Amino acid sequence: MNRRAALIAGAAAILGGCTARTEAPDPSSSATSPPASHARSQEDTTQQLDLSDLPDGTYGVWGTLYGQTVTHQPNTRLRMCSTMKLVLVATALQQAARGRIDLASTISWETSDLIGHSPVTRNDSGHRATIAELCEATASKSDNTAANLLIDAVGGLTTLTRFVRSLSDEITRFDRYETEMNIHDGALDTTTAESFGRLALSISETLSNEDRHALFSWLPARDDKRIAAVAPAGVDLVHKTGTSGDGAFNDVAIFIANDRAIGCLSVFTDSPAASEDIVVEIAQRSFDVLSA
């Protein structure tokens, strides 16, 4: 039995007859039109993935590379989890570029502020860091405490919302801090695979060369996790994962060349049988299309 067949059979056995909650597509998701810079040319081709053999659940996929586009339920709302930290750090960089915050300014925190997965801030005995250092901890280590401090530093969740709306994203929403943002509650803290994928590309175009380089240098690259585990040779990328702890396993990768974005793949999943391996499987099927 090959790896793909073993994955599907094993996950189905784990599922044991359970049925995952499926999010109904949000009616407003069709209201957004892609930014002109990302509109497909007539030569581009779109292919829908068949994921019917995967365990029951909700799978949102949208990707584009080399004139190929791949989708599966691209307009279904799903939780962002820590993928939102890509947007958070980009917001901080934009705020700094506009003179509203200073990346060199220092922020302190108390032991009581530490929450969940916080490998950088928890091990910082001085409980002080610059905003730039919080950006790096948020992007590279997905530090939850750093993310909450950074949300406050940029002006709160409404600032993140204004940022994405300025990039023509009317879908992605930011409602709660870590770690509450991971809890399923209707449309709170959700996005769609297509909206977030296009947003990641828009961010890459909007930031200055210096800020884009900073963002790309902070995000994990080929670390053999999720999408990065099966990216074809010659495809450079940075990516941001997100995990809820109760069925959501996500990843958003930006494909880069010469420090600029040339494509993106966003994979959002929600299933009782969701796992790292299922994200890898979806990514592999996506690359079969994108690199064809």
SETOR-186516 format. One record per residue: x, y, z of N, C-alpha, C in turn; residue in one letter; residue number from 1. Coordinates in steps of 0.02 Angstrom, whole numbers, plus 50000, padded with zeros to 5 digits. Layout:
<rs>
    n.px    n.py    n.pz   ca.px   ca.py   ca.pz    c.px    c.py    c.pz   r     k
       X       Y       Z       X       Y       Z       X       Y       Z   a   NUM
...
</rs>
This chain:
<rs>
    n.px    n.py    n.pz   ca.px   ca.py   ca.pz    c.px    c.py    c.pz   r     k
   50043   49940   50000   50000   50000   50000   50045   50062   50000   m     1
   50033   50108   49952   50075   50167   49950   50055   50217   50004   n     2
   50095   50271   50010   50085   50319   50065   50016   50351   50061   r     3
   49995   50368   50000   49931   50402   49993   49873   50356   50013   r     4
   49875   50294   49990   49822   50247   50008   49822   50233   50082   a     5
   49881   50226   50111   49886   50212   50183   49857   50269   50223   a     6
   49871   50331   50201   49845   50390   50236   49769   50389   50237   l     7
   49739   50378   50179   49667   50382   50173   49634   50326   50213   i     8
   49661   50266   50207   49632   50209   50243   49639   50218   50318   a     9
   49698   50241   50340   49709   50250   50411   49665   50303   50441   g    10
   49659   50359   50406   49618   50413   50431   49545   50393   50433   a    11
   49523   50356   50384   49454   50334   50383   49440   50288   50442   a    12
   49489   50247   50459   49479   50202   50516   49474   50241   50581   a    13
   49515   50293   50587   49513   50335   50647   49445   50369   50653   i    14
   49420   50390   50596   49356   50426   50597   49301   50384   50625   l    15
   49301   50320   50610   49253   50273   50640   49181   50293   50634   g    16
   49162   50321   50579   49091   50336   50569   49071   50405   50591   g    17
   49116   50443   50623   49098   50510   50644   49093   50555   50583   c    18
   49051   50606   50587   49042   50653   50532   49064   50721   50555   t    19
   49109   50753   50518   49134   50818   50537   49082   50871   50523   a    20
   49085   50925   50563   49042   50982   50550   49064   51014   50485   r    21
   49018   51030   50442   49033   51063   50379   49006   51133   50381   t    22
   49049   51182   50369   49028   51251   50368   48992   51265   50303   e    23
   48934   51295   50307   48900   51316   50246   48936   51376   50218   a    24
   48942   51381   50152   48975   51439   50123   48939   51502   50145   p    25
   48979   51553   50163   48950   51616   50184   48922   51653   50123   d    26
   48859   51674   50124   48830   51707   50065   48870   51767   50042   p    27
   48902   51801   50090   48939   51862   50072   49004   51846   50037   s    28
   49026   51783   50039   49091   51767   50011   49093   51777   49936   s    29
   49036   51776   49904   49035   51786   49832   49036   51860   49814   s    30
   49034   51903   49866   49030   51975   49852   49098   52004   49835   a    31
   49152   51969   49850   49217   51996   49837   49240   51979   49766   t    32
   49271   52026   49735   49301   52013   49670   49376   52017   49679   s    33
   49414   51974   49644   49486   51973   49654   49518   52039   49633   p    34
   49571   52060   49669   49607   52120   49648   49630   52112   49576   p    35
   49633   52167   49540   49651   52163   49469   49719   52131   49460   a    36
   49765   52143   49507   49832   52116   49500   49834   52041   49503   s    37
   49780   52009   49530   49779   51937   49536   49728   51905   49489   h    38
   49695   51944   49449   49646   51915   49403   49681   51869   49354   a    39
   49651   51812   49340   49683   51763   49297   49681   51786   49224   r    40
   49734   51773   49189   49734   51786   49118   49695   51732   49082   s    41
   49681   51744   49018   49642   51695   48981   49680   51630   48973   q    42
   49747   51633   48979   49787   51573   48970   49787   51529   49033   e    43
   49769   51559   49090   49770   51521   49152   49716   51468   49152   d    44
   49729   51414   49187   49680   51360   49192   49665   51346   49265   t    45
   49603   51328   49279   49581   51313   49346   49558   51241   49350   t    46
   49579   51206   49402   49559   51137   49411   49535   51127   49483   q    47
   49478   51094   49490   49452   51080   49557   49478   51013   49581   q    48
   49501   51012   49643   49526   50950   49673   49467   50906   49693   l    49
   49474   50841   49684   49426   50793   49710   49454   50765   49775   d    50
   49425   50786   49831   49447   50763   49897   49395   50718   49929   l    51
   49351   50689   49889   49296   50649   49915   49320   50586   49950   s    52
   49381   50564   49936   49407   50504   49968   49440   50517   50036   d    53
   49445   50581   50054   49472   50598   50120   49418   50591   50173   l    54
   49437   50586   50236   49387   50580   50290   49338   50638   50289   p    55
   49277   50624   50312   49226   50676   50313   49251   50738   50349   d    56
   49236   50795   50321   49258   50857   50351   49251   50913   50301   g    57
   49278   50971   50318   49276   51029   50274   49347   51046   50254   t    58
   49357   51052   50189   49424   51066   50163   49420   51124   50114   y    59
   49453   51179   50130   49456   51236   50085   49525   51243   50055   g    60
   49529   51246   49989   49593   51250   49954   49590   51302   49899   v    61
   49642   51342   49895   49650   51388   49838   49724   51399   49828   w    62
   49746   51390   49766   49816   51400   49751   49827   51422   49680   g    63
   49880   51459   49668   49897   51481   49600   49972   51483   49592   t    64
   49996   51459   49535   50068   51458   49520   50076   51439   49446   l    65
   50122   51473   49413   50138   51456   49344   50077   51455   49298   y    66
   50030   51500   49310   49971   51502   49266   49920   51449   49279   g    67
   49930   51409   49333   49882   51357   49351   49848   51378   49417   q    68
   49784   51363   49422   49747   51377   49484   49712   51313   49506   t    69
   49714   51299   49571   49682   51240   49599   49636   51261   49655   v    70
   49577   51230   49658   49528   51249   49709   49491   51188   49736   t    71
   49464   51196   49796   49415   51150   49824   49378   51189   49879   h    72
   49314   51198   49870   49274   51237   49917   49311   51302   49937   q    73
   49332   51341   49888   49374   51399   49903   49338   51455   49939   p    74
   49271   51455   49939   49233   51509   49971   49196   51487   50033   n    75
   49218   51432   50063   49189   51408   50125   49227   51438   50184   t    76
   49189   51465   50232   49221   51496   50290   49250   51442   50336   r    77
   49312   51454   50358   49345   51410   50406   49388   51453   50453   l    78
   49401   51425   50511   49442   51461   50560   49513   51473   50534   r    79
   49539   51533   50547   49608   51548   50528   49658   51516   50575   m    80
   49643   51518   50640   49693   51500   50691   49756   51542   50680   c    81
   49814   51514   50688   49875   51555   50686   49898   51577   50618   s    82
   49863   51557   50565   49880   51586   50500   49870   51662   50501   t    83
   49825   51686   50545   49812   51758   50549   49875   51797   50568   m    84
   49924   51763   50597   49985   51799   50619   50025   51825   50560   k    85
   50016   51796   50502   50047   51824   50441   50019   51894   50430   l    86
   49954   51901   50435   49922   51966   50425   49941   52014   50481   v    87
   49944   51990   50542   49961   52031   50600   50030   52063   50592   l    88
   50079   52023   50574   50146   52050   50566   50149   52098   50507   v    89
   50114   52083   50453   50112   52129   50396   50080   52196   50416   a    90
   50029   52193   50458   49997   52254   50483   50046   52296   50523   t    91
   50085   52263   50566   50135   52299   50605   50186   52333   50560   a    92
   50208   52298   50508   50257   52328   50462   50227   52388   50426   l    93
   50164   52383   50406   50132   52440   50373   50124   52499   50420   q    94
   50103   52484   50482   50095   52538   50532   50161   52574   50545   q    95
   50215   52535   50546   50281   52565   50556   50301   52608   50496   a    96
   50287   52583   50437   50304   52621   50376   50267   52687   50373   a    97
   50208   52690   50403   50168   52751   50404   50182   52795   50465   r    98
   50231   52774   50505   50251   52814   50563   50205   52810   50623   g    99
   50161   52760   50623   50113   52754   50678   50140   52714   50737   r   100
   50188   52670   50724   50223   52635   50777   50297   52634   50760   i   101
   50338   52621   50810   50410   52617   50800   50432   52545   50815   d   102
   50459   52511   50765   50478   52441   50774   50533   52434   50827   l   103
   50569   52488   50842   50623   52485   50892   50599   52499   50962   a   104
   50535   52520   50969   50510   52534   51036   50501   52469   51075   s   105
   50506   52474   51141   50505   52415   51184   50438   52407   51219   t   106
   50416   52344   51223   50353   52327   51257   50370   52276   51311   i   107
   50338   52284   51369   50350   52237   51424   50286   52199   51439   s   108
   50292   52143   51474   50234   52103   51492   50246   52071   51560   w   109
   50191   52050   51591   50193   52016   51655   50187   51940   51645   e   110
   50207   51904   51696   50200   51831   51693   50127   51811   51682   t   111
   50081   51849   51710   50010   51835   51701   49986   51844   51629   s   112
   50025   51878   51588   50006   51888   51518   50023   51828   51475   d   113
   50066   51783   51499   50088   51726   51460   50031   51676   51450   l   114
   50022   51655   51389   49968   51608   51374   49992   51555   51325   i   115
   49965   51496   51330   49972   51444   51280   50043   51436   51254   g   116
   50048   51426   51189   50111   51416   51155   50148   51483   51149   h   117
   50197   51494   51192   50234   51557   51193   50308   51542   51206   s   118
   50342   51508   51160   50410   51486   51173   50461   51542   51179   p   119
   50448   51599   51148   50496   51654   51152   50483   51697   51213   v   120
   50421   51722   51220   50406   51767   51276   50409   51731   51343   t   121
   50393   51667   51345   50395   51630   51408   50466   51621   51433   r   122
   50513   51617   51387   50583   51606   51406   50623   51670   51411   n   123
   50591   51727   51403   50624   51791   51408   50620   51815   51481   d   124
   50675   51809   51516   50675   51825   51587   50663   51899   51601   s   125
   50681   51941   51553   50671   52013   51563   50601   52037   51548   g   126
   50561   51994   51514   50492   52011   51496   50489   52078   51459   h   127
   50536   52089   51414   50537   52150   51373   50562   52131   51303   r   128
   50532   52163   51253   50554   52151   51184   50534   52210   51141   a   129
   50571   52221   51088   50550   52273   51040   50492   52247   50999   t   130
   50457   52292   50966   50402   52271   50923   50428   52228   50867   i   131
   50487   52243   50841   50517   52201   50788   50530   52131   50814   a   132
   50554   52125   50875   50566   52059   50904   50500   52021   50916   e   133
   50447   52057   50933   50382   52025   50941   50356   52002   50873   l   134
   50369   52041   50821   50350   52021   50753   50384   51955   50735   c   135
   50449   51952   50748   50486   51891   50731   50461   51831   50770   e   136
   50448   51840   50835   50423   51785   50876   50354   51763   50853   a   137
   50313   51810   50833   50246   51794   50809   50248   51756   50743   t   138
   50290   51778   50697   50293   51747   50631   50331   51681   50630   a   139
   50389   51680   50663   50432   51621   50658   50415   51566   50707   s   140
   50392   51584   50767   50378   51535   50819   50304   51531   50837   k   141
   50263   51571   50805   50191   51573   50819   50178   51585   50893   s   142
   50217   51628   50924   50212   51643   50995   50146   51679   51010   d   143
   50103   51649   51050   50037   51677   51063   50039   51741   51104   n   144
   50081   51743   51155   50086   51803   51196   50113   51861   51154   t   145
   50163   51848   51113   50190   51899   51069   50136   51925   51023   a   146
   50094   51880   50997   50040   51901   50952   49991   51948   50987   a   147
   49971   51931   51048   49924   51974   51084   49955   52042   51099   n   148
   50019   52044   51117   50052   52107   51130   50056   52148   51065   l   149
   50067   52114   51010   50072   52147   50945   50004   52175   50923   l   150
   49951   52137   50936   49884   52163   50919   49872   52229   50954   i   151
   49888   52232   51018   49879   52295   51055   49925   52350   51027   d   152
   49986   52331   51009   50034   52381   50985   50012   52414   50921   a   153
   49979   52376   50876   49958   52406   50812   49892   52444   50817   v   154
   49858   52438   50874   49796   52475   50883   49735   52432   50889   g   155
   49744   52367   50899   49687   52323   50911   49664   52286   50849   g   156
   49614   52244   50859   49588   52202   50805   49557   52242   50748   l   157
   49530   52301   50764   49500   52342   50712   49552   52366   50662   t   158
   49614   52374   50684   49667   52394   50639   49682   52339   50588   t   159
   49681   52276   50611   49690   52220   50565   49634   52219   50513   l   160
   49573   52231   50536   49516   52230   50491   49523   52285   50438   t   161
   49541   52345   50460   49550   52400   50412   49604   52384   50361   r   162
   49657   52352   50384   49712   52334   50340   49688   52287   50284   f   163
   49653   52234   50302   49632   52186   50250   49578   52216   50206   v   164
   49535   52258   50234   49484   52290   50192   49517   52336   50141   r   165
   49572   52368   50160   49607   52412   50113   49638   52372   50056   s   166
   49643   52306   50064   49670   52263   50012   49614   52224   49977   l   167
   49553   52251   49982   49494   52224   49947   49471   52157   49974   s   168
   49490   52139   50035   49465   52078   50067   49407   52097   50113   d   169
   49347   52079   50092   49287   52093   50132   49265   52032   50172   e   170
   49303   51979   50171   49283   51916   50202   49319   51902   50267   i   171
   49385   51905   50265   49425   51888   50324   49408   51934   50382   t   172
   49399   51904   50442   49380   51944   50500   49420   51925   50562   r   173
   49432   51975   50603   49471   51967   50664   49428   51990   50723   f   174
   49412   51943   50767   49364   51957   50820   49391   51949   50891   d   175
   49440   51904   50900   49462   51887   50968   49538   51880   50970   r   176
   49564   51882   51031   49635   51873   51042   49651   51798   51049   y   177
   49717   51783   51048   49738   51716   51066   49722   51704   51140   e   178
   49699   51645   51157   49690   51587   51116   49616   51576   51097   t   179
   49574   51624   51118   49503   51618   51105   49487   51617   51031   e   180
   49530   51648   50990   49517   51652   50918   49514   51583   50885   m   181
   49541   51532   50918   49541   51465   50890   49476   51427   50901   n   182
   49434   51453   50946   49372   51418   50964   49319   51431   50911   i   183
   49287   51377   50888   49235   51385   50837   49175   51421   50866   h   184
   49155   51476   50834   49097   51514   50855   49070   51551   50794   d   185
   49031   51515   50753   49003   51545   50694   49056   51571   50647   g   186
   49049   51633   50625   49096   51662   50578   49154   51698   50611   a   187
   49157   51698   50677   49210   51734   50711   49279   51707   50692   l   188
   49324   51753   50677   49394   51736   50662   49400   51686   50606   d   189
   49362   51698   50553   49363   51652   50496   49385   51687   50432   t   190
   49400   51647   50383   49417   51670   50317   49395   51617   50267   t   191
   49412   51625   50205   49404   51572   50156   49471   51560   50123   t   192
   49480   51501   50094   49544   51485   50064   49562   51535   50009   a   193
   49513   51553   49968   49529   51600   49914   49542   51670   49941   e   194
   49501   51693   49988   49511   51760   50015   49579   51766   50047   s   195
   49599   51716   50087   49662   51722   50122   49721   51714   50073   f   196
   49714   51670   50024   49767   51663   49975   49778   51728   49936   g   197
   49724   51759   49913   49731   51822   49877   49757   51877   49924   r   198
   49736   51874   49987   49760   51923   50036   49835   51918   50045   l   199
   49860   51856   50050   49932   51846   50059   49971   51875   49999   a   200
   49944   51866   49939   49976   51894   49880   49973   51970   49880   l   201
   49916   51997   49900   49909   52070   49903   49956   52101   49953   s   202
   49964   52067   50010   50011   52091   50061   50081   52094   50032   i   203
   50100   52042   49996   50167   52040   49967   50179   52097   49919   s   204
   50127   52117   49883   50133   52172   49835   50131   52240   49869   e   205
   50094   52244   49924   50083   52309   49957   50144   52332   49997   t   206
   50177   52286   50031   50234   52304   50073   50292   52329   50031   l   207
   50331   52373   50060   50392   52395   50027   50441   52337   50020   s   208
   50491   52345   49978   50540   52292   49969   50572   52272   50035   n   209
   50588   52322   50076   50620   52309   50140   50574   52271   50187   e   210
   50512   52294   50191   50464   52262   50237   50445   52192   50212   d   211
   50438   52184   50147   50424   52117   50120   50481   52069   50136   r   212
   50543   52093   50130   50600   52052   50146   50599   52032   50220   h   213
   50581   52080   50263   50578   52065   50335   50525   52012   50348   a   214
   50466   52020   50319   50413   51971   50329   50434   51902   50306   l   215
   50463   51898   50246   50485   51834   50219   50541   51803   50260   f   216
   50583   51845   50289   50638   51818   50329   50615   51791   50396   s   217
   50559   51818   50421   50532   51795   50486   50490   51732   50479   w   218
   50454   51725   50423   50411   51667   50415   50453   51604   50402   l   219
   50430   51546   50427   50465   51483   50413   50468   51471   50338   p   220
   50523   51441   50315   50531   51425   50245   50523   51350   50235   a   221
   50573   51317   50207   50568   51244   50195   50586   51206   50259   r   222
   50536   51201   50303   50547   51168   50367   50516   51098   50369   d   223
   50496   51072   50310   50468   51004   50304   50403   50995   50342   d   224
   50366   51049   50352   50301   51045   50385   50245   51062   50336   k   225
   50194   51022   50336   50133   51034   50297   50149   51049   50224   r   226
   50131   51107   50198   50143   51121   50127   50217   51117   50110   i   227
   50259   51141   50154   50331   51141   50140   50360   51071   50134   a   228
   50325   51021   50161   50351   50953   50160   50352   50924   50090   a   229
   50308   50949   50045   50302   50919   49979   50309   50970   49923   v   230
   50333   51030   49939   50343   51080   49886   50395   51054   49837   a   231
   50382   51060   49772   50430   51034   49723   50498   51068   49727   p   232
   50549   51032   49708   50615   51061   49706   50615   51121   49660   a   233
   50649   51174   49681   50651   51234   49641   50598   51285   49657   g   234
   50549   51266   49699   50497   51312   49720   50514   51337   49790   v   235
   50536   51399   49794   50550   51429   49859   50485   51455   49890   d   236
   50482   51451   49956   50420   51473   49989   50433   51494   50061   l   237
   50385   51531   50087   50378   51543   50158   50306   51525   50175   v   238
   50293   51506   50237   50225   51486   50253   50209   51498   50326   h   239
   50144   51498   50341   50120   51506   50410   50066   51454   50423   k   240
   50077   51414   50473   50029   51362   50492   49980   51389   50544   t   241
   49927   51350   50555   49879   51366   50607   49844   51302   50629   g   242
   49834   51295   50695   49805   51234   50722   49759   51251   50780   t   243
   49700   51220   50782   49652   51236   50835   49657   51191   50896   s   244
   49679   51129   50885   49678   51079   50938   49616   51037   50938   g   245
   49566   51056   50896   49505   51016   50893   49482   51005   50821   d   246
   49529   50996   50776   49510   50977   50708   49532   51024   50653   g   247
   49555   51083   50669   49577   51130   50617   49653   51125   50608   a   248
   49675   51106   50549   49745   51105   50530   49751   51146   50466   f   249
   49788   51201   50468   49791   51247   50412   49863   51261   50392   n   250
   49871   51286   50332   49936   51311   50311   49926   51357   50251   d   251
   49964   51411   50249   49963   51458   50193   50035   51470   50172   v   252
   50050   51454   50110   50118   51462   50084   50119   51515   50030   a   253
   50171   51557   50031   50183   51606   49979   50244   51582   49940   i   254
   50237   51573   49875   50292   51552   49833   50330   51615   49810   f   255
   50396   51613   49814   50435   51674   49802   50491   51661   49753   i   256
   50509   51713   49718   50567   51714   49674   50594   51785   49674   a   257
   50659   51791   49685   50691   51857   49689   50656   51901   49741   n   258
   50638   51870   49797   50608   51905   49854   50540   51936   49838   d   259
   50506   51908   49787   50439   51931   49771   50393   51871   49766   r   260
   50329   51882   49779   50280   51828   49776   50263   51812   49704   a   261
   50263   51747   49688   50244   51725   49620   50184   51678   49623   i   262
   50160   51662   49682   50103   51618   49688   50088   51603   49761   g   263
   50037   51564   49772   50015   51551   49841   49975   51486   49843   c   264
   49976   51453   49901   49932   51396   49912   49906   51401   49983   l   265
   49840   51403   49990   49809   51404   50057   49767   51342   50066   s   266
   49779   51308   50122   49743   51246   50138   49714   51254   50209   v   267
   49647   51251   50213   49613   51256   50278   49571   51192   50286   f   268
   49578   51160   50343   49541   51098   50354   49507   51099   50422   t   269
   49452   51062   50426   49416   51054   50490   49381   50986   50488   d   270
   49407   50939   50526   49382   50871   50525   49403   50835   50588   s   271
   49361   50790   50615   49381   50750   50672   49445   50710   50658   p   272
   49457   50695   50595   49516   50656   50576   49571   50699   50547   a   273
   49564   50765   50551   49614   50809   50522   49682   50798   50555   a   274
   49734   50808   50516   49802   50795   50540   49852   50829   50495   s   275
   49915   50830   50518   49969   50855   50476   49970   50817   50410   e   276
   49961   50751   50413   49966   50710   50353   49913   50727   50302   d   277
   49854   50744   50324   49802   50762   50277   49818   50828   50241   i   278
   49846   50876   50278   49868   50938   50246   49922   50923   50194   v   279
   49969   50879   50212   50021   50859   50165   49991   50827   50103   v   280
   49942   50783   50112   49910   50750   50056   49875   50800   50010   e   281
   49839   50847   50040   49805   50898   50000   49856   50940   49963   i   282
   49910   50958   49996   49962   50998   49965   49994   50960   49906   a   283
   50006   50895   49915   50035   50856   49862   49989   50854   49800   q   284
   49925   50845   49812   49878   50844   49756   49875   50913   49722   r   285
   49881   50965   49762   49881   51033   49734   49942   51044   49691   s   286
   50000   51023   49715   50061   51031   49676   50060   50989   49612   f   287
   50025   50933   49613   50018   50893   49552   49986   50934   49497   d   288
   49942   50981   49517   49910   51025   49469   49953   51087   49455   v   289
   49977   51119   49508   50011   51183   49501   50078   51178   49465   l   290
   50111   51121   49471   50177   51113   49440   50174   51069   49377   s   291
   50113   51057   49353   50106   51015   49293   50133   51050   49231   a   292
</rs>
